[in-house]
Each structure stands twice: as C-alpha cells, then as structure tokens.
C-alpha cells in the first residue's frame, strides 16, 4: 500500500503540473485519485495472471497432443509398433541316399523339407500373439508332383495373468516330448528327426484349444491344455496309426476333446526332465466303432554337461481297441518307442553323436530298431551342416525288404 500510495501521488502530481500551494488537491480529492489508481493497478494484475494461466494451459494441451500422437503410433502400447513386432523362421534342406535290402525301396532324394516363418506381436507387456506358418516339401497343390502342404502350426494369443502364470488360446504346439516344441534344425542332431517323436509322438503335433502354464522358483514348471482330439482311422492301410489322426485344426471334429498335461524340472543347470500325459476321450471321434479312448504317457531327459550331452525318451500309447479292431491290426492297442542319444562336442562348433531307437507303431513298417551316427557343424550358432549314417532293421520278416542303410546330408538355419 505504501508503494501504490506513493505511485498514485506521483501520478497525480504529474497530471496537475508543478505543485503550488493554491493548486494542491484537497485531501478528499487526493483520496479519490488514490482509489482510482489502485483500481487500475488491480486490473493490470488480474490481466497479467490471466495471461500466465492461459500460457500454462496451452503448454499442457501441446504436451498432451504429443503424448497422444506417440501412443497412437505405438498402437497404444507405449512403444514403437515395429519394436513390438517380431519376424523369424527356420528351414532345412535334406539329401537322402537310401540303400534298401529290396532294391525297389532304394531312393536318392533332395528335398527342401521345411520352410517356416514366425510372426509375433506384443500388444502390451502382458498380452502377445504368436504364429508359425510352414511350407513342407517346397511345392503344395493338387497332383503327385506337388507333395507339399501349407500349414498353420501356431496362431494363439497369450496373456500373463501374473509373472509366473500364463494362459493362451488358439492354435498351439502341444507340450509333449523334446522335439515337438523345440524342433529348429540347429537344436538337434541328425538330418532327419528321430522316429519315436514322429511315429509314437506325431511331431509336429499342434491343436486348437486353451492352455494354462505356470513356473516356480524351484525350477518346476507345468502346463495344462484342453484341445481338439485325434481322428484316427480304423480301417485301411493307416488303421490305428497315431500320426494319421492329427486334425491340424482344419475344420477339426470336436465331438470329443482331448487333454494334455506336462510337468518339467530345470532346477539343475544343463538338465531338463519332463513327463507328459495326453488323454483322448475318443481317439477316432466316432462313438461305437473299433476305437474309443486313448492314453499317451511320455517321459524324457535332456542333459548337457560341458562337451557331453545325453538325450533319452520313452513314450507309450494305450488305446481302447475292440477285438475286431485288433484282429485287423494286431498289437495296435499298445504302441511304444524309446531312444537314447549320447553326444560329444570336441570343439565349440562341432558335435558328434550316436542314437539307438526302438519303435513299435501300428503299421508293420513302423516296427523296427535303428542305429545312427553322425556329425553336426555350426559355422554360426543359428546355422548347421549335418551328415549321418543310419541302419534300420524291421521286426517282421514280411518287411525285411524295407531294411536299409542310409547316408544323409542336411543344412539348416533359424533366425
């Protein structure tokens, strides 16, 4: 008030000219002048405050607009859209030189066996999409000269309920065995995948459904899934053959669903122990025929200690088949197989291995034992060159002409 009063007096003096005794305003006039000047000063203050507030509001709106644009470009996830999208894949080319006891079963073949692309996207930190699209045998279409297939092996949404608990829905690979989930060519020995995880466990085995997975600090994890079941044939040359029952989520018959469960232990460095169970309520999807329920039990070990490695797996099906069905395919109610595979890496990028397999499938041609030795060379951890030798002997004399010795070469990659 002192400052404003002095200012008002000074302004009043300036307006009235040089002060003289007879021109000085009276106290009443002076008070009016002071009040008028005070009102003008208050008005200036309010105008200044309004201007400051208006500028602050404009800055806030501009900042909000920038954030909105960034979130829109990121799909609302808080990061760049491209950074949350992943592309990968794998592929493998095989050369097989098979010398069978019956020359009619000989063949030499080059085949780009698999070309696979992965696509994934993170919508948020706890919600994501995974997919796998595969072309088998390079060429797909009608006719014997187009032996390939285009397959959608995975396409599912996964959500983190919490850090150690996830749920998923869509088409996914079943958690059974070693190779079914991890089958990129640089991750296993041998040009061809082992036969137990082809005939008994029909890898790659995928299905549409829903699943739940959990992990514990002790190294124990578990998986549980309900999904489409098998639709195994009960007649013809592939009667009761498990691999022929895969529906591949293509207009799959869902009359009778199936369940899969797995428990795995990885608490010791380099060691993975797993056990799986798969139950088919009706493995043919037809009630009252020669095949009803089916139960698969599987256990495996994968151990790596320095340069030494060891894989072993056992799997067995117990199928409910009528006497009439067993008369058609004797022994088809119990299909089993096992293998053991020691390996050694004398160098960081070179590994040698040996494998013994015993397989008892539904078809007589799928009942054999086989020895195999070979070498893998990794010029890069994601690229592998392979060579192996196989010798197969069938159980039944009727299939002795299918016994063979084979030499295989392969090249594979993943990215």
C-alpha atoms as one frame of an Amber mdcrd trajectory, in Angstrom:
protein
   0.000   0.000   0.000   2.853   2.375   0.692   4.240   1.825  -2.786   0.869
   2.223  -4.501   0.067   5.323  -2.498   3.355   6.995  -3.402   2.858   5.981
  -7.012  -0.639   7.430  -7.023   0.582  10.717  -5.544   3.364  10.921  -8.107
   0.958  10.297 -10.961  -1.496  12.815  -9.593   1.263  15.389  -9.284   2.417
  14.754 -12.829  -1.104  15.290 -14.131  -1.660  18.512 -12.225   1.660  20.100
 -13.213   4.086  21.963 -10.848   2.864  21.979  -7.321   1.777  25.308  -5.891
   0.046  25.946  -2.639  -3.142  27.087  -4.264  -3.261  24.183  -6.822  -2.750
  21.288  -4.434  -5.750  18.935  -4.312  -7.727  18.712  -1.188  -7.436  15.549
   0.979 -10.807  14.345  -0.357  -9.672  14.762  -3.962  -6.336  13.103  -3.217
  -8.133  10.080  -1.730 -10.317   9.743  -4.824  -7.215   9.848  -7.051  -5.529
   7.156  -4.927  -8.595   4.890  -5.077  -8.854   5.287  -8.862  -5.174   4.431
  -9.382  -5.471   1.456  -7.037  -8.334   0.027  -9.142  -6.299   0.414 -12.314
  -3.313  -1.386 -10.729  -5.523  -4.303  -9.575  -6.946  -4.614 -13.079  -3.432
  -4.818 -14.528  -2.516  -7.560 -12.025  -5.569  -9.644 -12.929  -4.807  -9.321
 -16.631  -1.237 -10.476 -16.073  -2.359 -13.518 -14.043  -4.863 -14.494 -16.737
  -2.164 -14.323 -19.389   0.151 -16.563 -17.361  -2.617 -19.138 -16.813  -3.532
 -19.098 -20.497   0.090 -19.780 -21.452   0.314 -22.679 -18.961  -2.906 -24.208
 -20.317  -1.558 -24.001 -23.860   1.655 -25.787 -22.855  -0.322 -28.550 -21.141
  -2.521 -29.104 -24.203   0.501 -29.234 -26.504   2.211 -31.828 -24.309  -0.965
 -33.949 -24.217  -1.183 -33.826 -28.010   2.415 -35.079 -28.364   1.756 -37.983
 -25.988  -1.425 -38.911 -27.884   0.422 -38.989 -31.201   3.207 -41.181 -29.747
   0.733 -43.639 -28.233  -1.214 -43.808 -31.482   1.944 -44.639 -33.430   2.751
 -47.355 -30.886  -0.675 -48.908 -31.033  -1.382 -47.687 -27.529   1.401 -49.841
 -26.031   3.846 -47.150 -25.015   6.498 -48.112 -27.623   7.027 -48.141 -31.373
   4.757 -50.630 -33.202   7.635 -52.155 -35.149   9.675 -52.676 -31.971   6.867
 -54.881 -30.628   6.556 -56.995 -33.789   8.934 -59.909 -34.425   9.674 -61.934
 -37.557  11.690 -65.149 -37.564  11.801 -68.584 -39.071  13.746 -71.703 -39.899
  14.308 -74.098 -42.773  16.140 -77.280 -43.724  17.307 -78.955 -46.922  17.881
 -82.741 -46.928  19.724 -85.183 -49.156  18.846 -88.847 -48.520  20.643 -91.817
 -50.114  18.789 -94.979 -49.068  20.097 -98.442 -49.971  17.388-100.996 -49.066
  17.539-104.782 -48.980  14.874-104.801 -51.674  16.186-102.552 -54.491  12.614
-101.476 -55.202  12.785 -99.488 -51.960  16.032 -97.697 -52.860  15.928 -93.967
 -53.438  18.118 -90.894 -53.680  16.318 -87.651 -52.994  16.889 -83.945 -52.401
  14.082 -82.168 -50.582  13.659 -78.721 -49.085  11.757 -80.346 -46.265  10.569
 -77.300 -44.376  10.346 -73.524 -44.840   8.836 -71.820 -41.802   8.079 -68.208
 -40.875   7.311 -66.892 -37.385   5.285 -63.746 -36.784   4.641 -62.292 -33.339
   3.391 -59.071 -31.813   3.221 -57.650 -28.288   0.038 -55.660 -27.772   1.104
 -54.807 -24.221   3.790 -56.086 -21.873   1.477 -58.914 -20.776  -0.561 -59.620
 -23.934   1.018 -61.053 -27.078   0.424 -63.020 -30.289   2.500 -65.921 -31.713
   2.212 -67.667 -35.078   4.063 -70.190 -37.250   3.378 -70.723 -40.957   5.042
 -73.653 -42.706   5.502 -74.874 -46.269   6.562 -78.538 -46.430   8.424 -80.078
 -49.375   8.719 -76.777 -51.271   5.644 -77.183 -53.501   2.000 -77.593 -52.499
  -1.037 -78.240 -54.670  -3.038 -80.916 -56.466  -1.218 -83.789 -58.076   1.588
 -86.179 -57.184   4.178 -83.694 -58.441   3.157 -81.246 -55.688   3.829 -83.209
 -52.478   3.948 -80.279 -50.084   1.494 -78.752 -47.627   0.954 -75.222 -46.359
   0.237 -75.465 -42.644  -0.625 -73.036 -39.870   1.118 -74.705 -36.935   0.634
 -71.906 -34.408  -1.634 -68.887 -34.069  -2.507 -68.044 -30.491  -2.924 -65.211
 -28.011  -1.001 -65.453 -24.733  -1.760 -63.418 -21.617   0.292 -63.088 -18.426
  -2.078 -63.477 -15.504   0.947 -62.718 -13.339   4.718 -63.067 -13.722   4.738
 -66.860 -13.321   1.313 -67.758 -14.703   0.152 -67.536 -18.337  -2.909 -68.531
 -20.288  -3.261 -68.983 -24.037  -5.930 -69.623 -26.616  -5.774 -70.501 -30.306
  -3.665 -72.994 -32.239  -0.522 -74.076 -30.388   2.011 -76.912 -30.247   1.250
 -79.472 -27.544   3.761 -79.692 -24.664   4.862 -83.300 -25.214   8.373 -84.700
 -25.644  11.560 -82.879 -26.614  11.287 -82.118 -30.339   7.604 -81.283 -30.535
   8.100 -77.782 -29.146  11.784 -77.222 -29.989  12.441 -78.587 -33.484  14.574
 -75.966 -35.249  17.302 -77.883 -37.173  20.219 -76.283 -35.311  18.858 -77.547
 -31.961  19.103 -81.311 -32.569  21.419 -83.936 -34.054  20.664 -85.823 -37.251
  19.395 -84.771 -40.652  16.003 -86.361 -40.010  14.142 -86.044 -36.719  14.160
 -89.158 -34.556  11.438 -91.695 -35.382   9.995 -92.106 -31.886   9.000 -88.422
 -31.946   7.481 -88.935 -35.362   5.588 -92.217 -35.169   4.644 -92.523 -31.485
   4.578 -88.787 -30.694   3.343 -87.402 -34.023   5.603 -84.362 -34.093   4.978
 -81.708 -35.026   1.677 -82.091 -33.161  -0.464 -78.987 -32.766  -4.110 -78.403
 -31.905  -6.649 -75.650 -31.304  -7.732 -75.082 -27.723  -6.866 -73.298 -24.490
  -3.984 -73.774 -22.090  -2.510 -72.672 -18.778   1.196 -72.628 -17.812   2.967
 -71.942 -14.536   6.564 -71.659 -13.329   8.094 -71.919  -9.860  11.409 -70.686
  -8.471  12.453 -74.266  -7.649  12.791 -74.992 -11.383   9.477 -76.836 -11.644
   7.029 -75.758 -14.344   3.734 -77.197 -15.518   1.338 -76.993 -18.465  -2.295
 -77.958 -18.854  -4.362 -77.763 -22.063  -7.747 -78.811 -23.435  -7.880 -79.059
 -27.217  -9.148 -80.861 -30.292  -8.600 -84.604 -30.237  -7.210 -87.078 -32.740
  -9.365 -88.526 -35.513  -7.518 -91.794 -36.115  -8.704 -94.050 -38.958  -9.927
 -97.532 -38.025  -9.629 -99.150 -41.445  -7.327 -99.109 -44.430  -3.529 -99.105
 -44.579  -3.272 -96.451 -41.840  -5.718 -98.059 -39.400  -4.956 -97.004 -35.792
  -1.891 -95.032 -36.934  -1.490 -92.146 -34.495   0.167 -89.771 -36.950  -2.720
 -90.182 -39.389  -5.105 -88.941 -36.703  -3.821 -85.368 -36.484  -6.604 -82.952
 -37.496  -4.303 -79.903 -37.726  -7.133 -77.545 -36.661  -8.621 -77.638 -40.170
 -12.390 -77.836 -39.587 -11.443 -80.271 -36.831 -14.087 -82.621 -35.477 -14.651
 -81.528 -31.876 -17.157 -84.155 -30.770 -14.654 -85.482 -28.232 -11.927 -83.203
 -26.905  -8.535 -84.190 -25.512  -6.404 -83.096 -22.560  -2.644 -82.689 -22.249
  -0.592 -82.112 -19.105   3.133 -81.782 -18.511   5.476 -81.336 -15.547   9.079
 -80.268 -16.151  12.135 -79.762 -13.922  15.059 -77.485 -14.905  16.458 -76.675
 -11.451  19.933 -78.064 -12.239  21.996 -76.213 -14.888  22.093 -78.174 -18.125
  19.370 -80.629 -17.086  15.770 -80.832 -18.297  13.463 -83.590 -17.046   9.888
 -83.838 -18.303   6.828 -86.064 -18.152   3.663 -85.642 -20.221   0.236 -87.218
 -20.403  -2.323 -86.969 -23.177  -5.842 -88.362 -22.874  -8.178 -88.810 -25.831
 -11.831 -89.289 -24.832 -12.441 -90.862 -28.252  -9.385 -91.133 -30.485 -11.489
 -91.681 -33.631 -14.230 -89.092 -32.916 -16.783 -91.841 -33.721 -18.768 -93.408
 -30.920 -19.277 -97.173 -31.023 -16.594 -98.019 -33.581 -13.486-100.164 -33.032
 -11.548 -97.381 -31.262 -12.554 -95.449 -28.178 -10.304 -93.737 -25.625  -6.543
 -93.369 -25.779  -3.834 -92.549 -23.243  -0.284 -91.418 -24.030   2.418 -91.424
 -21.333   5.807 -89.871 -22.082   8.986 -89.153 -20.121  12.312 -87.693 -21.214
  15.684 -86.354 -20.155  17.930 -83.813 -21.880  21.287 -83.221 -20.164  24.313
 -81.192 -21.206  27.459 -81.165 -19.046  30.298 -79.316 -20.709  31.004 -81.029
 -24.054  28.978 -84.142 -23.121  25.275 -84.497 -23.833  22.635 -87.147 -23.350
  19.039 -87.346 -24.538  16.626 -90.149 -23.768  12.871 -90.508 -24.235  10.170
 -93.122 -23.764   6.565 -92.858 -24.988   3.693 -95.345 -24.946   0.078 -95.339
 -26.155  -2.642 -97.425 -24.523  -5.590 -97.455 -26.935  -9.031 -98.943 -26.242
  -9.485-101.090 -29.364 -12.149-103.768 -29.793 -11.252-107.418 -30.558 -12.415
-106.859 -34.130 -10.014-103.939 -34.480  -7.137-105.929 -33.000  -7.876-108.743
 -35.437  -7.362-106.196 -38.215  -4.155-104.714 -36.725  -2.691-106.998 -34.031
  -0.847-105.146 -31.285  -2.177-101.722 -32.274  -3.595-101.151 -28.782  -0.076
-100.740 -27.380   2.228 -98.561 -29.443   5.506 -97.528 -27.871   9.009 -96.339
 -28.596  12.189 -95.161 -26.964  15.594 -93.800 -27.892  18.872 -92.871 -26.291
  21.302 -90.363 -27.793  24.747 -89.585 -26.319  26.731 -86.746 -27.899  30.114
 -85.065 -27.584  31.427 -81.696 -28.789  35.219 -81.785 -29.187  35.015 -78.202
 -30.446  32.543 -75.439 -29.647  31.044 -75.658 -33.148  31.437 -79.377 -33.891
  29.431 -82.204 -32.328  29.251 -85.954 -32.882  26.501 -88.288 -31.706  25.098
 -91.804 -31.741  21.441 -92.788 -31.414  19.598 -96.043 -30.894  15.826 -96.226
 -31.435  13.251 -98.933 -30.896   9.809 -98.258 -32.382   6.588-100.312 -32.204
   3.924 -98.494 -34.227   0.592 -99.617 -35.668   1.831-100.457 -39.173   4.335
-103.276 -39.525   6.632-100.936 -41.438   6.672 -98.788 -38.288   8.060-101.616
 -36.150  11.861-101.538 -36.233  15.065-100.689 -34.439  17.641 -98.310 -35.852
  21.239 -97.277 -35.221  22.502 -93.874 -36.255  25.778 -91.945 -36.014  26.588
 -88.503 -37.325  28.182 -85.096 -37.017  26.888 -81.518 -36.794  28.937 -78.445
 -37.721  27.732 -74.972 -36.727  29.500 -72.180 -38.699  27.155 -69.924 -36.715
  25.006 -70.845 -33.749  21.885 -70.436 -35.919  23.236 -72.305 -38.987  24.107
 -76.018 -39.088  25.558 -78.530 -41.558  24.779 -82.201 -40.877  25.888 -85.648
 -42.027  24.779 -89.038 -40.688  24.614 -92.766 -41.361  21.535 -94.886 -40.461
  20.908 -98.620 -40.357  17.337 -99.912 -39.889  16.065-103.456 -39.259  12.352
-104.254 -39.206  10.846-106.665 -36.709   8.829-108.799 -39.120  10.231-110.953
 -41.897   7.496-109.679 -44.205   9.057-106.219 -44.000  12.683-107.330 -44.366
  12.790-105.782 -47.835  12.392-102.397 -46.151  15.564-102.825 -44.088  18.077
-100.241 -45.225  21.349 -98.424 -44.754  21.236 -94.700 -45.490  23.581 -91.753
 -45.834  22.107 -88.299 -45.248  23.281 -84.702 -45.635  21.498 -81.603 -44.449
  21.721 -77.872 -43.996  19.500 -75.899 -41.641  19.063 -72.445 -40.196  16.930
 -70.336 -37.900  16.669 -66.596 -37.322
